[in-house]
Every structure is written in C-alpha cells, then in structure tokens.
Amino acid sequence: MSRKHIFIAFVVSIGGFLFGFDASVVSGVIKFIVPQFNLTDVQLGWVVSSPSFASMFAMLLAGSLSDLMGRKRILLGVAFLYALSALLSAFATSYLMLVIARMIGGAAFGAALVLAPVYIAEVSPAKSRGKLVSIQQLNIVLGFSAAYFCNYFLLKQVGVSQFINETNAWRWMLGIELVPAILYFFLLFMVPKSPRWLFTQKRDAEANEVLKSIYGAAEAKKESEVILNNLGQCETKSSLRFKDLLKPALLYVMTIGIIIGVLQQITGVNAIYFYATTIFEQSGVGSNAAFAQAIWIGIINVVFTLVAMFLIDKAGRKPLMLFGVAGVAISMCVAGYGFSQATYKLTEANISAFSEDIEPSKLTSVLNKTYHSDVVFKNDIKQALGSKIYAKHEGDILKSAINMNSILVLLAILGFVASFAISLGPVMWVLLSELFPNWVRGMAISVVGFINSLVSWGVQFVFPIELANLGSAATFYIFGAFAVIGFLLLLKLLPETKGKSLEQIENDLVKNI
C-alpha cells in the first residue's frame, strides 16, 4: 500500500465526510427548525429523511452512469451537488425549500456512497483493499464528529456572537458544509480515472499509465494481466440489464449484499446519528448536555473505525461483522431497558425554574402526576401547551420531569456506535466492493445501495413517529430485535473475502454463466 493509494482513497472518500457531516448536523438543526417552521412529526421526519429518499434513486443510477461515463466524472458532479445543497439549505425560507435543498444533498451522497468504495477497490492491492476501502467509513465518521463539534460550538455562540442567534444558528450549521464541498471538487482533479474502467472502455494505454503511477512498472504489468484476463472472460456480458442480477449465478452474492444492506440501516444507525440530540434529550439531560453528549458519538465513532481499519485485513470481515452486530443487539436492548424504567413527574416549582413563558396554570391537569409512559406524558403536555411551545421547551421539560438512569442510556448508545463502527459501518462497504464481479459491480452495488437507502429513509422518517406513538423503549427494542435476526443470518451465510483478489473472489462465489 503506497502513499499514492492512501491519498487517492482519502480524496475520493471526502464525499463520505460530507455525507457524515450532513447526516449528523441535522441533529442540531432540529431544535431550531421545529418551532421556527412549526413542524409536525411527519414534516420533521421528511426534513431529516429527505436526503435518504433522494439518495435511493441516485444510488440506483450512479453505478450504471459511472460504467458509462467513468467514476471520476460522476464524483465531480457529486461535489457540485453537495455545494449547491449546502448553499440552498442555509438560505431556505420555508419547509418545502429546506426539504428540496436537502434532497439535492441526498442525491450527492447517494452517488458518493456507491462510487467511492467501487473506485477505491478498483485501484487497491488485494492485501490492503480492506483498509483502503474503510477510509470511506473513516471519512464518514470524521464528518459525524465534525458536525457534532460544529453544532455544539455554534449553539454556544447563540446570544454571544453578533452574527449567530436563535433564528439563524441552524443556517450556519447547514451552510458551513459548503467549505469542504468546494475543497472536494478541486481535489478530485488530482486523482486518476479508474484503470479497470479504462480497460472496459478499450483505453488500454491510458489504463496502463494509471496502473504504473499507482503500483510502479513491475506490479502494474501483473495487475494489468489479471484485469484483462478477467475482462476477456466477461466480454459476452457487456450488455447488462437489471434483470441480469436475478440470474442464478449471482443469487448468492446478491442475497448476501441485500442482507447486509438492509441490516446496516434497519438496526437504527441513522436514527442515532440524525436524531442524536433528540435521543439524549429524551433521557432528561437537557438541551445543552444533549449537544455535548452527541460529541461523544463522533469521538467513539472515529476511534472504533480506526480499530476496524487495523483489524479488517487481519481478523477478517466475518468475525468483525458478527462481533459488531452482537454488540448492536445488546446495546439497543440495554437502551430500551433504560427508557422502560423511566418515570415522569412535573411540579410547579420545576416549571418556573426553567421557563418564564410557560404558565403553570395551563398545566394544572398534569402537575404532581406520576407517569410511567413517555408517550402519555408528552401527549398530555402537548395538549396543555400546544405543540409549538412544547417543541421549544421539550429538552427542559423532560429534564425537569424525568426520573431515570440517563448514564445507562448514554453508555448503551455509545456501545451501539462502537459496535457499528467496527462492523456494519466499514465492513459493509468493503464487502460490497468485493462480492460482485467486475462486469456487474457498478449496477449490483447501485441496487443494494438503493435498498440500503430505502431502509435508511424509512427508519429516519418513522423514528419521530415511533417516539411519539410507541415510546422510546419500544423503539429501541425493535432495533435490537432486527440486530438479533441479522446476526443469525450472517452467522450462516456470510463468506470470508480477506486477502483475495477481486478476480479470485468472483471465481469462488459466482457460478459460471
């Protein structure tokens, strides 16, 4: 693994950094836009999940477009869309404009998440491919961490800075993404085109030059021979259609890909990342502490992603996946248990302590009443105060009323993040870049990416509705149950691919067509 490999992988996966930033920055934005635009639970779900909705279609098309136009050209378009989304989001004047702006960003990260691991795998040596593809996930979690720090910093500037206040803090949170988006666009001009793609376009001389610049002359010749031999065997498969993915020869790898793609999202990762401050507020720590605790998600994410990168080419893909998914299941069940033990009791004294614009007389029916259900408690408060006032003060209301072990929930969430970061986060993208044969890789990853993003959108959209109707405990228990099912499926079906060339993996897993 050369410095050239590392540089290319970092640049190409900056799109992952932008995805991570966009995904987690909205967790801080929620506090401001819900009362400002008077959003319902459904509208909030759309604001948060709209990028994933758009990314579904981008993922479906990105692979095929990159097969036609090249990975690099599509990635340049991705960088432009990221910049446009940040700009429009910062200047959004309505709920609808904000949703559209975020959907543009979703189209960008949908394409980026599909193409970056494909491109990196196509320029990487087999022995270090896992580490290099995992740089995509490292950049994603660095984006998460950067967003949580930015949110906390900007929140602290409210009322202190002459430029940042309660009405525009969320615009700064969304708009700052413009800076790394522009940097990404210009850095992409410094990476080469995919040599495997160039060979498929019969541009052999150009492909060989790229291989020489990456591997050196001797290794480039060997790599070129392996790629050309594999492409020669696949010439009859050049006219590829979506229905070809249903052929019996691809059944096994498509099944594995879809299982992993669904499992990564249905266990709740983007509910945690996108709603981090909301979740911590539900545990009663208050708004400021919720923003501060969210920073720990970013830190834990980065640390355990680095652990995964160190282990993935040593321990292998399957052990990391099984260990991590088991941790996800345990963590979600612990979080569910923590919330199930909560009780809520609001008194006149603690109302007056946190807000002057809430009249205790409006809450006469709920004062000094002990609740064992967060759903019933919140519904009674909303009915008494109105949804807009409740949304503005939710963190303080819950902090004053709740009696629960908030540290247990914090540790469970951090345990989930650590478990995800060593398994489903980086390992999924490594496996997707390896499992599918060269001739179908772009389209297959697009289909799995579409399904992955569809599930992600569903989880993000439904999460605030689940909290409002099922409650926190039931929501986390559901995520834990999905993780248990996923663990059993992976235990039985998941193959090991470490240390094998892409062509060898194809020979092992894909039947002759």
Sequence and secondary structure as in RCSB ss.txt:
>XXXX:A:sequence
MSRKHIFIAFVVSIGGFLFGFDASVVSGVIKFIVPQFNLTDVQLGWVVSSPSFASMFAMLLAGSLSDLMGRKRIL
LGVAFLYALSALLSAFATSYLMLVIARMIGGAAFGAALVLAPVYIAEVSPAKSRGKLVSIQQLNIVLGFSAAYFC
NYFLLKQVGVSQFINETNAWRWMLGIELVPAILYFFLLFMVPKSPRWLFTQKRDAEANEVLKSIYGAAEAKKESE
VILNNLGQCETKSSLRFKDLLKPALLYVMTIGIIIGVLQQITGVNAIYFYATTIFEQSGVGSNAAFAQAIWIGII
NVVFTLVAMFLIDKAGRKPLMLFGVAGVAISMCVAGYGFSQATYKLTEANISAFSEDIEPSKLTSVLNKTYHSDV
VFKNDIKQALGSKIYAKHEGDILKSAINMNSILVLLAILGFVASFAISLGPVMWVLLSELFPNWVRGMAISVVGF
INSLVSWGVQFVFPIELANLGSAATFYIFGAFAVIGFLLLLKLLPETKGKSLEQIENDLVKNI
>XXXX:A:secstr
  HHHHHHHHHHTHHHHHHHHHHHHHHHHHHHHHHHHT  HHHHHHHHHHHHHHHHHHHHHHHHHHHHH HHHHH
HHHHHHHHHHHHHHHT  SHHHHHHHHHHHHHHHHHHHHHHHHHHHHTS GGGHHHHHHHHHHHHHHHHHHHHHH
HHHHHHHTTTSSS  TTTHHHHHHHTTHHHHHHHHHHGGGS   HHHHHHTT HHHHHHHHHHHH HHHHHHHHH
HHHHHHHHTGGG S  GGGGGSGGGHHHHHHHHHHHHHHHHTTHHHHHHTHHHHHHHTT  HHHHHHHHHHHHHH
HHHHHHHHHHHTTTT HHHHHHHHHHHHHHHHHHHHHHHHT EEEB HHHHHHH SSS GGGGTTTBT EES HH
HHHHHHHHHH HHHHHHHHHHHHHHHEES HHHHHHHHHHHHHHHHTTTTHHHHHHHHHHS TTTHHHHHHHHHH
HHHHHHHHHHHHHHHHHHHT HHHHHHHHHHHHHHHHHHHHHH    TT  HHHHHHHHS   
